[in-house]
Amino acid sequence: MAKKVLIVDDSLTIRMYHKHILTQAGVACDEAENGMEALEKVQTTQYDLCLVDINMPVLDGYSFVRRFRAGEGLPAPVIMVSTESEDKDKTTSYENGANMHLTKPVQADTLLTYLKLLT
């Protein structure tokens, strides 16, 4: 059975980039434009991994992960993928429940390596 990933990012370009990498590796992907849309999706679908941007409208990535870890959705590993790359940003990602923090742009081999490690 193919792995399933939820890509959460307000940038269509980034969602398409991550989806291209993952689908080429045989991974099924769903997309969400913001954290609120992502919360709705994780309520009804089991994902093997969530790729989450930090800066998004409606509900940012940190808030999404906090609510997701508090039980709003079926559990899955979370990788924060953001242009925010300072140590404080990484620390905040982990404090809010992320399993990993990667800086954009993520290279294909790096993304696929962490997918394998976390799923």
N, C-alpha and C positions, 0 to 999 in steps of 0.2 A: 504494500500500500504506500502511495506517495506521501511524503511529508507535506504539511500544509502550513503556510506562513501568512500572517497578517502584516501588511505593510502600511504603516500609519505616518503620513506626511502630507502637509498642505501643498507641496510642490508636485505637480503632475509629472514633471521631468524626472524628479528623483524616484517617484513611485515606478515610473516606466523603466528607469535604469535598474533598480533593484529587482523588479519583476523579470526583466530580460535575463539577468544573471541567474536568478533562481529557476525560472522555467527551463532554461537551457540545461540545468542540472536535474531536471525531472521533478521539481518541486511545484506543487499547486499553490497559487497565491490569491488572496483577497486583498482589497485595498480599502482604506478609510482616509478621508481628508483631514480629520481632526480627532482628538481624543474622545469626544462625545459619540461620534459615529463608531469609533472603535469599541467603546464600551457596549454599544448596542450589538455589535457583531460577536463579541466574546461571550455574550449572554447565551447565545444559541449555537455557536460553532466551537468545536474543540480545535485549537491551533497547536502546532508543535513548537512554534516560535512567533514572537511579535517583534517587528523592527519598528522602533518608535522615534520620531523626531521630537525635539524639545519645544521649539518655538512654533506654535500653531494657534489659530484662532479657535474660539468657542471653549476648548479645553486643551491646555498644553500637555506635553508629554509627561512631565513630572506628576501632574495631577491625575492623568490617566493611570500611570503605574501605581500610584498610591491607592487609588480606588480599586484597581484591578487586584492588587495584593490584599486589599481589605475584604475581598470576597465577591466583588462585582464582576463575575465572569469565571469561566472554566480556567484553571491554572495552566500556565505555560511560561517558559523562559522568556525574558525580555532583553533585547539589545537596544540601547539608546544609540541612535545614529544622528549626529548633529555637527554643525559647524562650531558649536560651543566646545572648546577643547582645553580649557584651563583646568588645573587640578581641582579647583572648587566646583567646576561643572561636573567632573567625573565623580567627585565625592557626593554631590547632590544626587546624581543618578543612582548611585549605590544606596544612599540613605533612603531613597524613595522606593527601592525594591528592584532595581534593574540588576541583571546578571552580568552585563558587560556594557561598556561605553566605547563606541568607535567614532572617529572623526571623519566627517565628509571631506572629500569623496572617498568612499570605501572601495578598495580594489576587490575585484571579483574573487580572487583566491583567498583573501582575508575573510570575506563574507562567508564563503563556502566552508572554510575551516571552522569558523565559530558556529556555523549551523550544525556541522557534524559533532562538534564538542558538546553542544548544549541540547541536542535532540537524540 
